[in-house]
Amino acid sequence: MEWFEALLLGLIQGLTEFLPVSSSGHLEIGKEILGIETTDDLLFTTMVHAATVLSTIVVFRKQIWDLLKGLFQFRYNDQTDYILKIAVSCIPVMVVGLFFKDQVESLFGSIHVVGFALVATALLLFFSDYASRPGRKSVFPENTYRNGISYWQAFSVGLGQAFAVIPGLSRSGTTISTGLICGVRREVMAQFSFLMVLVPILGETFLEIVGGEFGASSVGTLPLVLGFLSAFVSGLFACKVMIALVKRARLSWFALYCLFAAAAIFIFA
């Protein structure tokens, strides 16, 4: 992998990790265009994901610090409630990671899987905009839960995250859309969606380091550093933009983009 390829892929990862257009899908598209073999970049993929996790921590540093302070009061308070709901949301993706890892990994490298998953992302974004539009009465009860989200809603959002391991199915788009469909307010989902991903990504990175799966990587130090920095800086920008968009803008604009990207894949791939 050349340095400019790492820079470009890091930029793609950082921008698309938080926007509801699928970072994994766009990384596969980028690799296809650049002709990069997917079997040689486990370390690089993990590094750019770690960079976007770091950008999330920077953006939400005050909220994370507040959660940690509340947790170590050792009583059931708002912070403990929020952390437990994040833990509940991680159960489905943990099950997928433990029992279906090989099946998920077999989906990577197929650009057509990305195309179909982008179509699914677009449909989900369209439907969530329809379900959460102002003035429409929700089929779910009025949201009076602590921290604005219930345990069953957190688990439902976690199911969305579990399906989003498929390349092309946007994690942020799927989790935010699932939450909106389940009646969670936009401002609540904007934060919960980004904080809930910290646990599984950090856990996956730890397991890969412990398992020694980085030893066979052929990616050089310079591409790794440039990819990490590119993903971190672009991730900071995209995270702040997406928070504002979830609160105010329609997600259907991103759905149109996903349909356009899927059409390009089916036509040119």
C-alpha positions as CSV (number, residue, x, y, z in Angstrom):
1,M,0.0,0.0,0.0
2,E,1.4,3.4,-1.1
3,W,1.4,6.4,1.2
4,F,-1.1,8.3,-1.0
5,E,-3.5,5.3,-1.0
6,A,-3.4,5.1,2.8
7,L,-4.0,8.9,3.0
8,L,-7.1,8.6,0.7
9,L,-8.5,5.5,2.4
10,G,-8.0,7.1,5.8
11,L,-9.9,10.2,4.6
12,I,-12.7,7.9,3.3
13,Q,-12.9,6.1,6.6
14,G,-13.0,9.2,8.7
15,L,-15.7,10.9,6.6
16,T,-18.0,7.9,6.1
17,E,-17.7,6.4,9.6
18,F,-20.1,9.0,11.0
19,L,-22.1,9.9,7.9
20,P,-24.9,7.3,7.2
21,V,-23.3,6.0,4.0
22,S,-21.2,3.0,5.3
23,S,-17.5,3.4,6.0
24,S,-16.8,-0.3,5.4
25,G,-18.7,-0.2,2.1
26,H,-16.7,2.9,0.9
27,L,-13.4,1.3,2.0
28,E,-14.3,-1.7,-0.2
29,I,-15.1,0.7,-3.1
30,G,-11.8,2.5,-2.5
31,K,-9.8,-0.7,-2.4
32,E,-11.5,-1.8,-5.6
33,I,-10.7,1.4,-7.4
34,L,-7.1,1.5,-6.1
35,G,-6.6,-2.3,-6.7
36,I,-5.6,-3.0,-3.1
37,E,-5.8,-6.6,-1.9
38,T,-8.1,-6.9,1.1
39,T,-6.2,-9.8,2.6
40,D,-3.1,-7.6,3.4
41,D,-4.6,-4.7,5.3
42,L,-6.0,-6.0,8.6
43,L,-3.7,-3.8,10.6
44,F,-4.5,-0.8,8.4
45,T,-8.3,-1.3,8.7
46,T,-8.0,-1.6,12.5
47,M,-5.8,1.5,12.7
48,V,-8.2,3.7,10.8
49,H,-11.1,2.4,12.8
50,A,-9.2,3.2,16.0
51,A,-8.6,6.7,14.6
52,T,-12.3,7.3,14.3
53,V,-12.9,5.9,17.8
54,L,-10.3,8.4,19.0
55,S,-12.1,11.3,17.2
56,T,-15.4,10.2,18.8
57,I,-13.7,10.3,22.3
58,V,-12.4,13.8,21.6
59,V,-15.8,15.1,20.4
60,F,-17.7,13.5,23.3
61,R,-14.9,13.9,26.0
62,K,-17.1,15.9,28.4
63,Q,-20.0,13.4,28.2
64,I,-17.7,10.4,28.6
65,W,-16.0,12.0,31.6
66,D,-19.4,12.7,33.1
67,L,-20.4,9.1,32.6
68,L,-17.2,7.8,34.2
69,K,-17.6,10.1,37.2
70,G,-21.2,9.0,37.7
71,L,-20.2,5.3,37.3
72,F,-17.7,5.5,40.1
73,Q,-20.3,6.9,42.5
74,F,-21.3,3.2,42.8
75,R,-25.1,3.8,42.7
76,Y,-27.8,3.7,40.1
77,N,-27.9,7.2,38.7
78,D,-28.4,8.7,35.2
79,Q,-24.8,7.9,34.2
80,T,-25.0,4.3,35.4
81,D,-28.4,3.9,33.6
82,Y,-26.9,5.3,30.3
83,I,-23.8,3.0,30.5
84,L,-26.0,-0.1,31.2
85,K,-28.1,0.8,28.2
86,I,-24.9,1.0,26.0
87,A,-23.9,-2.4,27.4
88,V,-27.3,-3.8,26.4
89,S,-27.0,-2.4,22.9
90,C,-23.6,-4.2,22.5
91,I,-25.1,-7.7,23.2
92,P,-26.2,-8.4,19.6
93,V,-23.0,-7.4,17.9
94,M,-21.0,-9.4,20.5
95,V,-23.0,-12.5,19.6
96,V,-22.2,-11.9,15.9
97,G,-18.6,-11.4,16.6
98,L,-18.3,-14.5,18.7
99,F,-20.3,-16.9,16.6
100,F,-20.5,-15.5,13.0
101,K,-17.2,-13.8,12.5
102,D,-16.1,-16.1,9.6
103,Q,-19.4,-15.7,7.8
104,V,-19.2,-11.9,8.1
105,E,-15.6,-11.8,6.9
106,S,-16.5,-13.8,3.8
107,L,-18.8,-10.9,2.7
108,F,-15.8,-8.5,2.5
109,G,-14.1,-8.3,-0.9
110,S,-17.4,-8.6,-2.8
111,I,-18.3,-5.2,-4.3
112,H,-21.8,-6.5,-5.2
113,V,-22.6,-7.2,-1.6
114,V,-21.7,-3.6,-0.9
115,G,-24.1,-2.5,-3.6
116,F,-27.1,-4.4,-2.3
117,A,-26.3,-3.3,1.3
118,L,-26.2,0.4,0.2
119,V,-29.7,-0.1,-1.3
120,A,-30.8,-1.5,2.1
121,T,-29.2,1.5,3.9
122,A,-31.1,3.9,1.6
123,L,-34.4,2.3,2.2
124,L,-33.9,2.3,5.9
125,L,-33.0,6.0,5.9
126,F,-36.0,6.9,3.8
127,F,-38.3,5.0,6.2
128,S,-36.8,6.5,9.3
129,D,-37.3,10.0,7.9
130,Y,-41.0,9.1,7.2
131,A,-41.5,7.5,10.6
132,S,-40.0,10.5,12.5
133,R,-41.3,13.4,10.5
134,P,-42.8,16.2,12.6
135,G,-46.5,15.9,13.3
136,R,-46.7,12.1,12.7
137,K,-48.0,10.1,15.6
138,S,-45.6,7.3,16.6
139,V,-46.9,3.8,17.0
140,F,-44.7,3.6,20.1
141,P,-45.7,5.0,23.5
142,E,-44.6,8.5,24.4
143,N,-40.9,8.5,25.2
144,T,-40.6,9.2,29.0
145,Y,-37.7,6.9,29.6
146,R,-34.7,7.8,31.7
147,N,-32.0,9.4,29.5
148,G,-34.6,9.5,26.6
149,I,-34.1,5.8,25.7
150,S,-35.3,2.5,27.2
151,Y,-33.6,-0.8,27.5
152,W,-35.7,-2.4,24.8
153,Q,-34.9,0.6,22.5
154,A,-31.2,0.3,23.3
155,F,-31.4,-3.5,22.4
156,S,-33.3,-2.7,19.2
157,V,-30.6,-0.2,18.2
158,G,-28.0,-2.9,19.0
159,L,-29.7,-5.3,16.6
160,G,-29.3,-2.6,13.9
161,Q,-25.6,-2.4,14.8
162,A,-25.2,-6.2,14.5
163,F,-26.6,-6.2,11.0
164,A,-24.4,-3.3,10.1
165,V,-21.3,-5.5,10.2
166,I,-22.3,-6.2,6.6
167,P,-20.1,-4.0,4.3
168,G,-22.3,-1.4,2.7
169,L,-24.9,-1.3,5.5
170,S,-24.1,1.9,7.3
171,R,-23.6,1.5,11.1
172,S,-24.5,5.1,12.0
173,G,-27.4,5.1,9.4
174,T,-28.7,1.8,10.7
175,T,-28.5,2.6,14.4
176,I,-29.9,6.1,14.1
177,S,-32.7,4.9,11.8
178,T,-33.6,2.0,14.1
179,G,-33.7,4.4,17.1
180,L,-35.9,6.9,15.2
181,I,-38.3,4.2,14.1
182,C,-38.5,3.0,17.7
183,G,-39.5,6.4,18.9
184,V,-36.2,7.8,20.3
185,R,-35.7,11.5,19.8
186,R,-33.2,12.7,17.3
187,E,-31.0,14.6,19.8
188,V,-30.8,11.4,22.0
189,M,-29.9,9.2,19.1
190,A,-27.2,11.6,17.8
191,Q,-25.1,10.9,20.9
192,F,-26.1,7.3,21.8
193,S,-25.3,6.1,18.3
194,F,-21.8,7.3,18.4
195,L,-21.0,6.4,22.0
196,M,-22.3,2.8,21.6
197,V,-19.8,1.9,18.9
198,L,-16.8,2.6,21.2
199,V,-17.2,-0.7,23.1
200,P,-17.3,-3.2,20.2
201,I,-14.5,-1.5,18.2
202,L,-12.2,-1.2,21.2
203,G,-13.0,-4.8,22.1
204,E,-12.3,-6.0,18.5
205,T,-9.0,-4.2,18.4
206,F,-7.9,-5.7,21.7
207,L,-8.8,-9.2,20.6
208,E,-6.9,-8.8,17.4
209,I,-3.8,-7.5,19.2
210,V,-4.0,-10.3,21.8
211,G,-4.6,-12.9,19.0
212,G,-1.5,-11.7,17.1
213,E,-3.3,-11.3,13.9
214,F,-1.2,-8.3,12.9
215,G,2.0,-10.2,12.4
216,A,1.5,-11.0,8.7
217,S,0.6,-7.5,7.7
218,S,2.7,-6.0,4.9
219,V,1.6,-2.4,5.4
220,G,4.5,-0.1,6.1
221,T,4.8,2.4,9.0
222,L,4.3,5.5,6.9
223,P,1.0,4.4,5.3
224,L,-0.2,3.4,8.8
225,V,0.6,6.7,10.3
226,L,-0.8,8.7,7.4
227,G,-4.0,6.6,7.3
228,F,-4.5,7.0,11.0
229,L,-4.0,10.8,11.0
230,S,-6.2,11.2,7.9
231,A,-9.0,9.2,9.5
232,F,-8.7,11.0,12.8
233,V,-8.8,14.6,11.4
234,S,-11.6,13.8,8.9
235,G,-13.5,11.9,11.6
236,L,-13.5,14.9,13.9
237,F,-15.1,17.0,11.1
238,A,-17.6,14.3,10.1
239,C,-18.7,13.5,13.7
240,K,-19.5,17.1,14.5
241,V,-21.3,17.6,11.2
242,M,-23.4,14.4,11.6
243,I,-24.5,15.4,15.1
244,A,-25.9,18.6,13.7
245,L,-27.5,16.8,10.7
246,V,-29.3,14.2,12.8
247,K,-30.8,16.9,15.0
248,R,-32.1,19.0,12.1
249,A,-31.7,17.6,8.6
250,R,-33.5,14.9,6.6
251,L,-31.6,11.6,6.3
252,S,-33.2,11.0,3.0
253,W,-30.6,13.1,1.2
254,F,-28.0,10.5,2.3
255,A,-30.4,7.8,1.1
256,L,-30.3,9.3,-2.4
257,Y,-26.5,9.3,-2.3
258,C,-26.5,5.6,-1.2
259,L,-28.8,4.7,-4.2
260,F,-26.5,6.6,-6.5
261,A,-23.4,4.8,-5.2
262,A,-25.1,1.4,-5.5
263,A,-26.2,2.2,-9.1
264,A,-22.6,3.1,-9.9
265,I,-21.4,-0.2,-8.5
266,F,-23.9,-2.3,-10.5
267,I,-23.1,-0.4,-13.7
268,F,-19.3,-0.2,-13.5
269,A,-18.2,-3.1,-11.2
